[in-house]
């Protein structure tokens, strides 16, 4: 085994300190940002949308709007046509609904901000979880009580693995299940 020369060690320590200082000065907290640490993230959306009203009070099922979740690896953001199924006649005098209708009539979409994010190297399969009977609230929290959607769980690898390790779930725990 070859010992490092003192100047190499000093350079290594100096580089580490410089990186730490740059991260600190940039205001970046690596433990609270990025994938797996977005618990509580609730971005502003282009239009207010209340899951509490639509799901909690009106009883819409998640799959009515997110209609690809049972067939696709990814859940979908609802098409405006789904919104307009009701809003062609419901609450048509609302300025927010009028904005929806204008976009719908123009063949445009609303650019919603994604709330739940995973790194690109993770493959999460919504359809597989729905097929196993995992309800939406397991990962997304009590969405039916959310006026504004927030990320309920941190969605870190450890959080997912803890669920997969439960004997009653009989979920795979090999790495290739979730990683490319």
N, C-alpha and C positions, 0 to 999 in steps of 0.2 A: 504494500500500500504506500502510495506516494503522499507525503505531507505537502500541503499548500504553503507557498511562500507567504510571509507576513504581508507583503504588498498586495497579493491577490485577495487575501482575507479582508484587508482594509478596503480594497476596491469593492468587494462584494457587500460588505457592511455599509459602505458609503452609498452604493446604488440602492440598497434596500431602504435606507433612511431617506434618500432623495425621493423615491417612489411614494413612501408613506407621507412625506411632507406635501408632495404634489396632490395626492388624493385628499389629504386633510384640507389644504388650501382651496381645492376646487369645491369643497362642501359635499363631496360624495361620501356617503356612508355605505360601504359595500355590504354591510349586514342588513340594511333596510331597503336596498334597491335591487332591481334585477329580478329574475325569475325565482320563484319559490319564496319570495319575501314581500309579496304585494298584498298581504292580508290587510283588509280595510281600504284598499284602493277603490275609489269611487269617482271616476273622472266626470267632468261636465259633459253632457250630451247636447247635440244640436237642438233637440226638443226634449222637454221633460216627459218622462214615461214612468208611470207608477205601476210596478208589479203588484203592489199592495191593492190597488184599485182593480186591475185587470184579472189577476190570479186570485188574490185574497177575497175581494168583495164580489166580483162578477163570476168567479169560479172557472175561468178559462184554464184548460189544461196546458201545461208547458208545451206539449207536442202540437197543439193547435197552431201556435206561432212558430215554434222551432220544429217544423215538420220534417226536417231531414235527420233529426237526431237518432231515429230508430234504424235508419238505412245507411248512415254515413259515419265515417270516423270522426268528422267534425260536426259540431252543431252549427246551424245556420242563423244568420240574422234574418228576421222575417222580411219577406218581400212587401213592398208597399201595397200590393194587391191584397195581402192578408189583412193588413190594417184597414184597408178600404172596404173589406167585406162588411164591417160594422159601421165604419165612419162615413160611408156614403149617406147614412141616415142618422147616426148617433153623434150628438154634440157638434153639429156642422157649423155652428156659429163661433166656435173656439178659434182664436187666431192660430193656435198650434195645429189644429186639425185642418185649417185652411192652408197652412204651409204644406202639410202632408198631401192634401188634395192637389195643390198646384204642382208639386213634384210628380205626383202620380199622373196627372193630366199631361205633363210635359215628357213623360217617359223617363224621368230621372229617378234617382234614389236619394235617400238621406244618408249622409256619412256618419254613422254611429261610431263611437270610440270603443274599441275593444276593452273589456274589463278583465277577463281571465286570460292570462298569457302563460305560455310554456315555451321553453327554448326550442329552437328548430330541430335539435337532435332527439327530441322526445316525440314519440308517436303515441298519442292518446286516442283511444277508440271509444267514442260515445256509444255507438251501436252495441258494442260488446257489453258495456256496463248496463245499458237499458235492458238488453236481452237477459242478463243475469238477475234483473229485478232491483238494481241499485236505483233508488229514487233520486231525483234532482237535488233535493235538500241535503243529501249526504255530503256532496261536494260544494254545492252553492249556498248552503244555509237556508234559512226560512225565507226564501225568495218571495213568498206570498205576503210577507210582512214588510217588504222593502219598498219604501217610497222612491228611493234612489238606489239602484243596484250598486253593491260594493262586493269586492272579493271577500268571501266569508272565511275561507281556509287559505293557508299559505301556499298550498299546492307544491310544496317542496318534495323532493324524492323521498325523504324520510316520512313525510305525512302519508304519501301514497303507499309506501312499503308497509307501514304500520297496519293499514287496512288490509292489504294483500296477505299479510301474515296471520290474520285471524282465521283459525281453522274452519269456522263456519262459512267463510267466503270462498274457500277452495280456489283462490285466485293464483295465477302463476307468479312466481317470484324470480324467474330467471331474467337476466339483464336484457336479453334480446326481445322480451315482450314489449318493453317501452322505449328502448334505445335503438337507433339506426346503427 
